[in-house]
Every structure is written in C-alpha cells, then in structure tokens.
Amino acid sequence: MTIKDKQLADKIYLILAALFIASLVASNLIFQKFFYWEPFGLYRFEISVGILPYPITFLITDILSEIYGKKKANQVVIAGIFASFFSMLIILVADFAPAIDSSPINDEIFHQVFGLSPLAVFASMIAYLFAQFIDIKIFHFWKKITKGKHLWLRNNFSTFASQFIDTFTVVFLLCSFKILPWSIFTSLLISGFLFKVIIAALDTPVLYGVVYLFKRKFNLKNNEEITD
C-alpha cells in the first residue's frame, strides 16, 4: 500500500470512528421518546427513538473488523465508552447549573429531558460493553472459520447474538433503575430485538458494498486487512 493510500485509509477510519461515537452518544440522549412502527400491519413495534442510530454502531464495527481488523475495531469501541461517560459528565454539570429567568428552557424541562440520561448512559454502557465486544469476537470467529468468505454469515450471526444481549441488558437495567415500568419489559425486549434483527439483515448489502469498495480501492485480497 502506498503512503497516499495509507493516509486515505487512516482518514476513513477516523470518519467511521466519529460516526460511531456520534451515533452512540445520540442514542443515549434521545432515548426517552418512544414511537411505534407497524410495517404492513404485520407487527407493531413500540420502541425508543434511541434505537434508531444504534444499529449504525454495529454496522460500523463490522466494517472496521472486516477491513481494519479486530484491534482497530476494539479501539473504536473503547473510544465510544469514554465519549459516552464524558457526555454524561457534561449533562450532569448542565443539569446542576441553575437556569436564569429568561432562559427558553427552564430547569424542570431540562431535567425532564436530560435528567435521566446519566442512568441511561450507564445502562447502555453496560449493555454496550457486552454486546460490542461479543459482536467483534463472534465476527472474527466466523471470519476465521470461513477463511474470509461468506461475509453475510459473520455479519448477521455476530449482530443477532450481540443485539439480543444488548437489548435484554439495557431494558433490564432501565426497568431495574425504575426508569421504565416492568410491565413493558417483554414488549420492549421483543420489539427492540426484532427491529435490530431486521435492520441488521437490511444493512448486509450495505456492508457488502462498502467492503467491496475498500478492497477495490486498496487492493485487498480475500481475508486481508489494512494493517499499521
């Protein structure tokens, strides 16, 4: 690989890492709004809007795992942890600071919207730690078994397993912290997991397209990764 190609690969890695972190932090900030989705009247999903950017994180870690390797993917996951806890600290300080009388958003509204975010971040991070590292581990397990072939297999198998762990853990903790009532635990678990499975299946062509472009641009052979 030429120096120019290496510089381009590093820039793309940085952009993917930024998108990953932005998606993760955003999902923790907007989680309190819930919506429903009823595709073709087959099933009514009742889920948090926080779930919308979350599948992007798993798609990006799969891209990073396939192109840059396990070590680089894990580095982005760890960076996401620090970014999430740092955002939690900022929210705590902002929530503590008293609003002036002319402030468009008063203390009560701000606390109602963002006050539970630190607990949500904590719950999300516990689930995130389990899910993301398991996703990367399973991805590379199947990559080794298939000798770099059948990308769809490791993409979906790793994501399905990790998404169930993630959904179960975060909903369980949110109910345990009394942020959400236990009465909706089962429905949120089923809706959240099925939604993520559907998105994971739909993003498989995207993963194939991105990986193809990477391999073509950087002349990567089957099962070859961009190394330092």
Backbone bond lengths (Angstrom), bond angles and torsions (degrees), N, CA, C in turn:
res aa  C-N    CA-C-N  psi(-1)  N-CA   C-N-CA  omega(-1)  CA-C   N-CA-C  phi
1 M - - - 1.459 - - 1.536 109.39 -
2 T 1.311 116.63 133.95 1.460 121.15 -179.92 1.536 110.44 -73.79
3 I 1.333 115.10 164.49 1.469 119.97 178.31 1.527 110.46 -62.03
4 K 1.314 116.30 -38.18 1.467 120.81 179.34 1.524 111.07 -63.96
5 D 1.320 116.68 -43.22 1.469 120.61 178.11 1.524 110.99 -65.08
6 K 1.339 116.46 -39.03 1.462 120.91 179.30 1.521 110.64 -63.86
7 Q 1.316 117.01 -40.42 1.461 121.22 177.80 1.518 111.24 -64.78
8 L 1.338 116.27 -40.15 1.462 120.74 177.55 1.527 110.76 -65.12
9 A 1.326 116.38 -42.93 1.465 121.02 178.81 1.524 110.87 -61.55
10 D 1.316 117.41 -38.66 1.470 121.53 179.11 1.530 110.75 -67.49
11 K 1.328 116.79 -38.53 1.468 120.51 178.58 1.534 110.80 -65.64
12 I 1.323 116.10 -42.25 1.469 120.11 178.99 1.520 110.27 -64.52
13 Y 1.327 116.30 -40.85 1.464 120.94 177.15 1.523 110.72 -58.85
14 L 1.327 116.76 -42.99 1.464 121.75 179.65 1.533 110.92 -64.08
15 I 1.332 116.36 -41.47 1.468 120.75 179.49 1.537 110.38 -65.02
16 L 1.332 116.79 -44.56 1.463 120.24 178.58 1.526 111.16 -62.79
17 A 1.323 116.78 -39.53 1.464 120.94 178.11 1.530 110.34 -63.95
18 A 1.339 116.67 -40.70 1.460 120.88 179.29 1.532 111.07 -64.76
19 L 1.331 116.77 -43.11 1.464 120.59 178.00 1.523 110.88 -63.58
20 F 1.309 116.37 -39.05 1.460 121.61 178.17 1.525 110.81 -61.06
21 I 1.328 116.86 -50.88 1.454 121.60 -177.35 1.532 110.97 -65.34
22 A 1.345 116.94 -42.50 1.463 120.89 179.39 1.528 111.02 -61.54
23 S 1.329 117.01 -42.14 1.470 121.30 179.05 1.522 111.11 -64.21
24 L 1.325 115.94 -41.67 1.460 120.68 -178.51 1.525 111.59 -66.29
25 V 1.322 117.15 -48.01 1.465 121.27 -179.39 1.532 110.59 -64.56
26 A 1.340 116.80 -43.07 1.469 120.82 -179.73 1.530 111.33 -61.30
27 S 1.329 117.06 -40.11 1.465 120.05 -178.60 1.523 111.22 -62.96
28 N 1.334 117.31 -31.80 1.462 121.25 179.04 1.521 112.50 -77.06
29 L 1.327 117.40 -26.15 1.458 121.37 -177.37 1.522 113.12 -83.50
30 I 1.323 117.83 -27.88 1.472 120.72 -172.74 1.525 112.83 -106.81
31 F 1.328 118.08 8.81 1.468 121.20 -168.36 1.525 114.53 -65.13
32 Q 1.352 119.15 -19.41 1.465 120.07 -171.93 1.529 113.81 -76.53
33 K 1.322 117.35 -12.39 1.462 119.45 176.94 1.524 108.89 -91.88
34 F 1.347 116.69 130.81 1.460 121.65 179.43 1.524 109.46 -114.78
35 F 1.325 115.37 149.00 1.463 120.81 179.68 1.521 108.88 -141.16
36 Y 1.311 115.13 171.16 1.464 118.54 176.57 1.521 109.63 -122.79
37 W 1.318 114.94 152.52 1.469 122.64 178.32 1.522 106.81 -140.29
38 E 1.322 115.72 126.39 1.458 120.78 -174.85 1.525 109.50 -127.54
39 P 1.336 118.36 76.93 1.468 120.85 -176.19 1.527 112.77 -65.87
40 F 1.318 115.81 119.64 1.468 123.27 177.74 1.529 112.52 56.05
41 G 1.323 117.16 19.75 1.451 121.33 178.54 1.515 114.32 68.57
42 L 1.337 117.02 15.91 1.466 120.60 -176.76 1.526 112.72 -83.08
43 Y 1.324 115.62 -37.71 1.465 119.23 -178.36 1.523 108.20 -155.59
44 R 1.320 116.13 141.18 1.467 120.58 179.74 1.532 109.30 -99.42
45 F 1.317 115.76 108.38 1.461 121.18 175.81 1.532 108.69 -83.77
46 E 1.309 117.04 128.15 1.459 122.34 173.97 1.523 107.24 -120.09
47 I 1.317 116.19 102.58 1.453 120.83 -169.77 1.531 111.45 -141.60
48 S 1.324 114.23 162.11 1.455 121.25 178.15 1.525 109.93 -76.52
49 V 1.343 115.72 146.30 1.467 119.04 176.07 1.532 110.31 -66.33
50 G 1.328 116.35 -16.18 1.453 120.19 177.06 1.511 113.32 -63.75
51 I 1.328 115.86 -18.17 1.461 120.04 -179.10 1.528 111.70 -79.14
52 L 1.331 116.87 -17.65 1.470 120.66 -174.69 1.532 113.37 -63.29
53 P 1.339 119.20 -47.29 1.473 117.18 179.33 1.524 113.10 -83.37
54 Y 1.340 118.02 -10.71 1.462 120.25 -172.15 1.528 114.08 -65.91
55 P 1.345 119.14 -41.26 1.476 118.25 178.11 1.525 113.51 -60.03
56 I 1.334 116.66 -23.71 1.460 120.19 177.95 1.520 110.08 -60.88
57 T 1.348 116.40 -35.83 1.465 120.01 -178.40 1.523 111.02 -64.28
58 F 1.331 117.35 -38.68 1.459 120.66 -179.72 1.529 111.32 -72.88
59 L 1.325 116.75 -35.50 1.460 120.35 175.75 1.526 109.95 -62.90
60 I 1.331 116.22 -43.70 1.463 119.81 -178.65 1.522 111.47 -66.72
61 T 1.334 117.85 -40.96 1.472 118.65 179.02 1.526 110.96 -65.82
62 D 1.330 117.25 -32.23 1.471 119.61 176.24 1.528 110.65 -68.21
63 I 1.336 116.78 -39.79 1.470 120.18 176.85 1.526 110.00 -63.59
64 L 1.323 115.81 -46.10 1.461 119.91 -179.71 1.526 111.38 -63.87
65 S 1.333 116.33 -40.65 1.461 120.23 179.50 1.512 111.23 -63.43
66 E 1.321 117.00 -40.10 1.463 121.97 -176.95 1.527 111.78 -73.08
67 I 1.332 117.05 -39.56 1.458 120.97 -172.59 1.534 112.75 -97.57
68 Y 1.330 116.50 -42.61 1.463 120.04 -173.80 1.531 113.58 -103.48
69 G 1.321 117.09 -15.25 1.451 119.88 177.16 1.522 113.84 100.55
70 K 1.325 114.58 168.84 1.468 122.54 -175.36 1.526 112.32 -61.81
71 K 1.323 117.32 -43.09 1.461 121.46 -176.91 1.523 111.38 -60.90
72 K 1.327 117.00 -46.67 1.459 121.40 -179.32 1.532 111.57 -65.84
73 A 1.326 116.61 -37.79 1.459 120.18 178.30 1.528 110.66 -64.90
74 N 1.326 116.59 -42.67 1.464 120.74 178.95 1.524 111.78 -64.88
75 Q 1.313 117.23 -33.56 1.467 120.59 178.39 1.528 110.94 -62.75
76 V 1.325 116.45 -39.92 1.467 120.24 179.09 1.522 110.46 -68.35
77 V 1.324 116.77 -38.40 1.465 120.92 177.60 1.526 109.99 -60.63
78 I 1.314 117.44 -45.73 1.470 121.62 179.84 1.530 110.31 -64.72
79 A 1.333 116.72 -40.43 1.465 120.03 177.01 1.524 110.78 -61.21
80 G 1.328 116.80 -37.36 1.457 120.97 177.50 1.514 112.36 -63.60
81 I 1.324 116.99 -34.88 1.463 121.50 178.21 1.529 109.71 -64.08
82 F 1.335 116.42 -48.92 1.462 120.14 179.91 1.525 111.17 -62.38
83 A 1.324 117.21 -41.90 1.467 120.86 -179.43 1.525 111.07 -63.19
84 S 1.316 117.07 -39.73 1.463 121.22 -178.86 1.520 111.46 -68.10
85 F 1.314 117.22 -44.14 1.463 120.07 178.83 1.527 111.43 -69.11
86 F 1.330 117.13 -33.18 1.452 119.74 176.53 1.526 110.74 -67.53
87 S 1.335 117.07 -40.04 1.464 120.39 177.08 1.523 110.57 -64.30
88 M 1.344 116.72 -34.83 1.458 120.83 177.38 1.530 110.27 -63.32
89 L 1.328 116.74 -41.33 1.462 121.06 178.54 1.523 111.28 -62.96
90 I 1.327 116.33 -42.23 1.467 120.48 178.51 1.524 110.74 -62.24
91 I 1.326 117.15 -41.61 1.465 121.63 179.76 1.518 110.97 -64.04
92 L 1.328 117.33 -41.65 1.463 121.31 179.16 1.527 111.17 -61.57
93 V 1.328 116.72 -42.86 1.468 121.02 178.64 1.526 110.14 -65.92
94 A 1.331 117.02 -44.50 1.465 121.34 -179.55 1.522 111.33 -64.47
95 D 1.336 116.79 -36.84 1.469 120.85 179.55 1.524 110.70 -70.04
96 F 1.321 117.00 -33.06 1.469 121.88 -179.67 1.526 111.93 -74.78
97 A 1.330 117.51 -32.37 1.469 121.31 -178.05 1.527 110.12 -67.06
98 P 1.347 118.75 127.08 1.477 121.37 -177.51 1.526 112.00 -73.25
99 A 1.331 115.33 138.89 1.468 120.76 178.88 1.525 110.30 -81.04
100 I 1.318 116.84 145.43 1.462 120.72 175.60 1.534 108.77 -79.61
101 D 1.324 116.58 164.56 1.462 121.21 -175.99 1.528 112.72 -60.91
102 S 1.324 116.83 -33.58 1.473 120.40 -176.81 1.530 112.75 -89.76
103 S 1.326 117.14 6.10 1.466 120.15 -179.69 1.532 110.58 -66.47
104 P 1.348 118.57 130.33 1.473 120.68 178.44 1.529 112.71 -59.27
105 I 1.325 117.14 -30.48 1.461 122.07 177.51 1.527 108.01 -116.76
106 N 1.338 116.46 119.63 1.460 118.79 -179.75 1.525 111.36 -85.46
107 D 1.318 115.98 176.99 1.467 121.22 -176.15 1.519 112.16 -61.25
108 E 1.328 117.25 -39.97 1.463 121.38 -176.20 1.532 111.60 -64.91
109 I 1.330 115.84 -46.69 1.468 119.72 -179.65 1.529 110.40 -65.96
110 F 1.327 115.78 -43.12 1.466 119.39 -179.61 1.525 110.48 -60.89
111 H 1.331 115.99 -43.69 1.461 119.56 -179.47 1.526 111.22 -66.82
112 Q 1.337 116.02 -36.97 1.466 119.47 179.64 1.524 111.38 -64.10
113 V 1.323 116.76 -37.45 1.466 121.27 -178.10 1.521 111.62 -81.07
114 F 1.330 116.57 -45.14 1.469 119.97 -172.12 1.528 114.56 -111.26
115 G 1.337 117.44 -9.54 1.457 120.37 -173.95 1.511 114.68 -61.00
116 L 1.324 116.86 -32.13 1.454 120.57 -179.53 1.524 112.74 -89.30
117 S 1.319 116.70 -4.55 1.463 120.16 -177.11 1.532 113.86 -58.02
118 P 1.357 119.65 -42.10 1.467 118.41 178.62 1.523 113.38 -58.00
119 L 1.340 117.11 -41.35 1.468 119.54 176.98 1.523 110.64 -66.75
120 A 1.330 115.20 -38.87 1.466 119.20 178.60 1.516 110.56 -65.05
121 V 1.333 116.29 -39.45 1.467 120.50 178.74 1.526 109.99 -63.68
122 F 1.334 115.80 -43.20 1.466 119.17 179.42 1.523 110.88 -61.43
123 A 1.340 116.50 -48.04 1.466 120.60 179.07 1.517 110.96 -62.01
124 S 1.333 115.47 -42.92 1.454 120.04 -179.22 1.521 111.42 -64.89
125 M 1.330 116.60 -38.24 1.464 120.29 -177.44 1.532 111.92 -69.47
126 I 1.328 116.42 -37.44 1.465 119.25 176.55 1.530 109.42 -62.28
127 A 1.332 115.59 -48.21 1.464 120.44 178.53 1.529 110.75 -64.05
128 Y 1.326 115.16 -41.09 1.461 122.59 -178.72 1.527 111.81 -60.82
129 L 1.352 115.71 -42.80 1.465 119.91 179.68 1.525 111.22 -60.36
130 F 1.332 114.99 -48.05 1.464 119.16 178.76 1.528 110.53 -61.73
131 A 1.325 115.37 -51.64 1.463 120.94 -170.20 1.524 113.45 -67.55
132 Q 1.338 116.68 -48.16 1.464 119.04 -174.69 1.523 112.49 -67.23
133 F 1.321 116.71 -43.84 1.467 118.70 -179.68 1.530 110.95 -67.98
134 I 1.329 116.53 -34.89 1.467 119.93 176.19 1.524 110.04 -67.76
135 D 1.334 116.26 -40.26 1.463 121.15 178.23 1.533 110.41 -58.33
136 I 1.336 116.31 -48.32 1.468 120.84 -178.92 1.525 110.88 -65.88
137 K 1.339 116.27 -41.86 1.465 120.58 -178.66 1.535 111.23 -63.73
138 I 1.342 116.45 -46.59 1.471 120.40 179.92 1.521 110.47 -66.20
139 F 1.336 116.27 -39.54 1.472 120.90 178.85 1.523 110.27 -56.65
140 H 1.322 116.74 -48.77 1.464 120.02 -178.13 1.523 112.14 -74.32
141 F 1.319 117.30 -26.08 1.465 120.29 174.74 1.525 109.89 -62.58
142 W 1.344 116.06 -48.22 1.463 120.13 -179.43 1.528 111.64 -72.65
143 K 1.340 116.34 -29.11 1.456 119.40 176.78 1.527 110.34 -65.19
144 K 1.330 116.34 -38.67 1.459 121.27 178.43 1.519 110.95 -70.36
145 I 1.332 116.34 -42.26 1.468 120.79 -178.82 1.526 111.11 -64.32
146 T 1.335 116.10 -41.92 1.475 120.71 -176.54 1.531 112.73 -90.37
147 K 1.349 115.60 1.30 1.469 121.15 179.33 1.531 112.23 56.20
148 G 1.337 114.78 42.60 1.454 120.87 176.13 1.515 115.25 83.01
149 K 1.340 117.85 0.81 1.462 120.98 179.64 1.538 109.88 -96.62
150 H 1.341 116.15 173.66 1.463 122.92 175.71 1.526 111.98 55.07
151 L 1.317 116.42 59.47 1.459 121.83 179.98 1.525 111.69 -57.10
152 W 1.342 117.35 -37.57 1.459 121.15 -179.01 1.532 111.22 -60.15
153 L 1.334 116.20 -33.30 1.465 120.56 -177.09 1.526 110.97 -67.14
154 R 1.323 117.30 -52.00 1.467 119.22 -178.21 1.518 111.53 -71.71
155 N 1.330 117.76 -32.01 1.466 120.35 177.19 1.516 110.92 -61.33
156 N 1.334 116.88 -51.19 1.463 119.93 -175.75 1.527 113.14 -76.90
157 F 1.330 117.63 -41.29 1.462 119.74 -179.62 1.532 111.14 -62.79
158 S 1.321 116.62 -42.60 1.464 119.59 -179.86 1.522 111.02 -67.98
159 T 1.328 116.75 -41.24 1.459 120.75 -177.54 1.526 111.94 -71.07
160 F 1.328 118.10 -42.23 1.464 120.50 -179.96 1.523 111.16 -58.26
161 A 1.337 116.27 -48.28 1.469 120.65 -177.78 1.525 110.79 -65.36
162 S 1.320 116.42 -47.30 1.460 120.03 -176.82 1.527 112.01 -68.63
163 Q 1.326 117.47 -35.06 1.460 120.35 -179.51 1.518 111.80 -69.00
164 F 1.329 117.17 -35.09 1.463 118.60 176.65 1.525 109.68 -65.77
165 I 1.321 117.05 -45.29 1.468 121.26 178.72 1.523 110.51 -60.47
166 D 1.329 115.85 -44.14 1.459 120.89 179.65 1.525 111.19 -62.07
167 T 1.327 117.10 -49.77 1.464 121.25 -177.21 1.517 111.36 -63.23
168 F 1.320 116.88 -46.89 1.467 120.94 -179.85 1.527 111.00 -60.75
169 T 1.325 116.87 -46.89 1.461 120.72 -175.55 1.520 112.11 -65.68
170 V 1.328 116.93 -46.60 1.463 119.06 -176.02 1.525 111.46 -69.77
171 V 1.327 118.54 -39.92 1.468 120.46 178.43 1.528 110.23 -67.26
172 F 1.328 116.81 -40.89 1.466 120.99 178.45 1.533 111.01 -60.33
173 L 1.331 116.91 -44.73 1.462 120.34 -178.88 1.524 111.89 -69.73
174 L 1.327 117.52 -39.63 1.466 120.38 178.62 1.526 111.38 -64.04
175 C 1.322 116.47 -36.04 1.467 120.31 176.10 1.531 110.30 -72.47
176 S 1.327 116.79 -37.98 1.462 121.14 179.14 1.526 111.27 -64.68
177 F 1.353 116.74 -36.50 1.462 121.26 178.19 1.534 111.72 -80.17
178 K 1.333 116.50 -0.23 1.470 123.40 179.89 1.527 112.43 64.70
179 I 1.329 115.44 25.14 1.461 119.88 172.31 1.530 109.05 -76.47
180 L 1.346 115.26 -36.59 1.457 122.20 176.50 1.522 109.00 -122.88
181 P 1.348 118.42 148.16 1.469 120.69 178.72 1.530 111.80 -75.35
182 W 1.340 116.23 146.03 1.462 120.96 179.64 1.528 112.11 -63.48
183 S 1.324 116.73 -21.38 1.467 120.62 -177.50 1.528 112.66 -63.24
184 I 1.340 117.13 -22.76 1.461 119.69 -179.03 1.530 111.85 -106.61
185 F 1.330 117.33 9.87 1.469 121.32 -177.32 1.527 111.30 -57.70
186 T 1.332 116.98 -52.56 1.470 121.00 -175.65 1.520 111.87 -63.81
187 S 1.331 115.73 -43.96 1.471 118.69 -178.13 1.522 111.22 -66.21
188 L 1.341 117.04 -38.69 1.462 119.83 178.67 1.526 110.95 -68.91
189 L 1.329 116.85 -37.49 1.467 120.81 179.29 1.524 110.46 -63.52
190 I 1.333 115.98 -48.81 1.461 120.16 -178.30 1.525 111.09 -66.42
191 S 1.339 116.16 -47.80 1.461 120.11 -178.69 1.525 111.29 -62.80
192 G 1.337 115.87 -45.18 1.456 120.11 -178.51 1.518 112.46 -62.93
193 F 1.332 115.97 -45.34 1.460 119.93 -178.32 1.523 111.39 -67.56
194 L 1.331 117.90 -46.81 1.459 120.70 -179.56 1.527 111.66 -62.25
195 F 1.334 115.91 -39.88 1.464 119.94 178.63 1.524 110.39 -61.13
196 K 1.336 116.68 -45.56 1.467 120.91 -179.54 1.526 111.54 -66.04
197 V 1.335 117.27 -36.23 1.465 121.13 178.10 1.525 110.45 -64.14
198 I 1.328 115.92 -43.65 1.462 120.40 179.20 1.527 110.82 -62.36
199 I 1.340 115.72 -45.80 1.466 119.92 179.51 1.523 110.74 -63.31
200 A 1.338 116.48 -40.20 1.471 120.64 179.48 1.526 110.89 -61.68
201 A 1.343 115.87 -40.60 1.463 119.86 178.95 1.532 110.77 -67.60
202 L 1.336 115.88 -38.59 1.467 120.27 -179.10 1.520 112.44 -71.37
203 D 1.346 117.19 -29.17 1.463 117.86 -177.32 1.524 113.04 -84.98
204 T 1.354 117.44 -2.05 1.467 120.27 178.85 1.528 112.19 -59.16
205 P 1.335 119.54 -45.43 1.472 118.88 176.74 1.526 112.44 -61.35
206 V 1.345 116.44 -34.76 1.467 120.23 177.59 1.523 110.00 -63.51
207 L 1.332 116.02 -44.28 1.461 120.88 178.44 1.522 111.01 -60.52
208 Y 1.329 116.67 -45.43 1.468 120.84 178.49 1.530 110.75 -59.73
209 G 1.334 116.85 -43.16 1.450 120.74 -178.85 1.521 112.39 -64.60
210 V 1.334 116.42 -44.92 1.461 120.92 -179.82 1.526 110.87 -64.68
211 V 1.340 116.43 -45.41 1.465 120.73 179.83 1.529 110.80 -62.22
212 Y 1.331 115.85 -40.77 1.481 120.05 178.30 1.522 110.79 -60.22
213 L 1.342 116.67 -44.43 1.462 120.33 -179.42 1.524 111.49 -65.02
214 F 1.335 115.72 -39.73 1.465 119.77 177.90 1.530 110.73 -61.97
215 K 1.325 115.57 -49.88 1.469 119.80 -176.54 1.524 111.40 -64.43
216 R 1.312 116.01 -35.34 1.465 119.48 179.05 1.526 110.86 -70.96
217 K 1.330 116.31 -42.87 1.462 120.52 -177.19 1.525 111.41 -67.94
218 F 1.338 116.88 -42.51 1.462 120.53 -173.67 1.534 113.21 -104.41
219 N 1.337 115.25 11.46 1.472 120.72 175.71 1.532 112.49 53.81
220 L 1.321 115.27 47.35 1.466 120.67 -179.81 1.528 109.86 -88.17
221 K 1.314 116.07 134.72 1.444 121.20 175.89 1.515 110.31 -82.86
222 N 1.315 116.83 172.20 1.466 121.12 177.79 1.522 110.44 -58.39
223 N 1.330 116.16 129.00 1.459 123.72 178.06 1.532 112.82 72.54
224 E 1.340 117.42 10.32 1.466 120.75 178.08 1.530 109.85 -94.27
225 E 1.329 116.70 142.69 1.449 123.08 -178.32 1.523 110.56 -121.11
226 I 1.332 115.59 158.55 1.457 120.87 175.42 1.520 107.47 -80.67
227 T 1.306 116.89 118.68 1.463 121.97 -177.14 1.526 110.05 -108.42
228 D 1.330 115.11 163.76 1.457 120.76 178.93 1.527 111.19 -66.76
